[in-house]
Amino acid sequence: MSNDVYLMLDGDGKVVPVDLGPMMRRHRAAHVEARADVIDPAAALFADPAFDLEETYDVAEAAMPGADVNAASYIGLVLREVELNGGGGGD
């Protein structure tokens, strides 16, 4: 069975496997798309050296859920590192 197959009762009270995969994939895709619409603009602000990181974080934190702020700041800081240091790392 796939991870999205659940056991449910049918109208006669028998247990039957039901594949909720298509519905779950649509739900996950919509959730990811909605979060991306919020995270992408915030990440762009974190990536731009013209914006102060602490002030940007405070504003983002006031406007977004914590997990989205963390994701946006991480993405933005990685992009900033790539832009400023040509990829960073230096290993």
Sequence and secondary structure as in RCSB ss.txt:
>XXXX:A:sequence
MSNDVYLMLDGDGKVVPVDLGPMMRRHRAAHVEARADVIDPAAALFADPAFDLEETYDVAEAAMPGADVNAASYI
GLVLREVELNGGGGGD
>XXXX:A:secstr
  TTEEEEE TTS EEEEE HHHHHHHHHHHHHHHHHHHHHHHHHHH TTS HHHHHHHHHHHS HHHHHHHHHH
HHHHHHHHHHTT    
